[in-house]
Amino acid sequence: MPRPASERSSQGNGRVSAWPQARPYSRRAIREALEAGFTTEELSGVLGDRDPTDLVPPHRHEAVPEYGRRAAGEIMVRYVQS
């Protein structure tokens, strides 16, 4: 079920994102996936309304940049398998 607009963040282009924008791990995973070549539609198809950290939980003491690269890779694997 989509989140209510009050729980979504604006992306600055007038569109509303279902992904949380305040969490550094989530933001980094999304950025890494988009930089790896995902379109927003493909990423949305894999994540749906889930936060990237729900799909790929960060490891304890994992730095944000390392998490972002690992999460983007794991999201890509899920995309290819679907």
N, C-alpha and C positions, 0 to 999 in steps of 0.2 A: 504494500500500500504506500503511495507517495506521501512524503511528509507534508504537513501543512506549510503554506508559504511563510508563515511566521517563524518556522524552524529552519528555513533555507536562507542562504546568503545570496546577495546579488553579486554577479561576476563583474560588475562595472560596465557591462555592455547592455544593461537593461534586462538581460536574461537571468533567471533564477537557477541556481545550482542546487541539486539535491545533496551534494557533498558538503560536509562541514568545512568551513574555511579557516577556522580558528586553531585547528590542531596541527602542529608542525609535522608530525609523522604522516598524517593524511595528505596535507598539502604537498609534501615532498614526493610521496608515492604517486600522486596524480601528475605532478610536474614531470617526474621521470618517465612515466608511462606515455605521456603526450610527447615528450622529447624523443622517445624511442620509436615514435611513428603511429601510435594509436590515434584514431580520431575520437572526438568526444562521444560520438554515437557508439563506437566500438567499446570504449571504456564504460560507458553507461550500460551497455548490454552485459558486460561482465559483472559490474558492481551492482547494478540496479540501484536501490536506495541504501545499500549497505555502505558503511564507511570502509575504506581500504584496510584499516586496522582490524576490522571484524573478519575480513577475508584472509588477511595475512597479518597475524599479530606480531608486534615488535618483540624481539628478544630482550631479555633483561639487560640493561646497560648498553643496548645497541644505539649507536649514534644515528642521528636523523639521516645524514647522507647515505650511510650504509644501508639503513632500512629502506630508504627510497629506491635504491638500485635493486635490492633483493625483492622488494614488494612488486616493483614493475616487472621483474622477470617472472615471478610467480603468477602475476595477473596475466602475462602474455601466455604462459603455459595453459592456464585455464581457458583463455580465449581460443587457442589452437585446438584444445581438446573438445571444445563445444561445437 
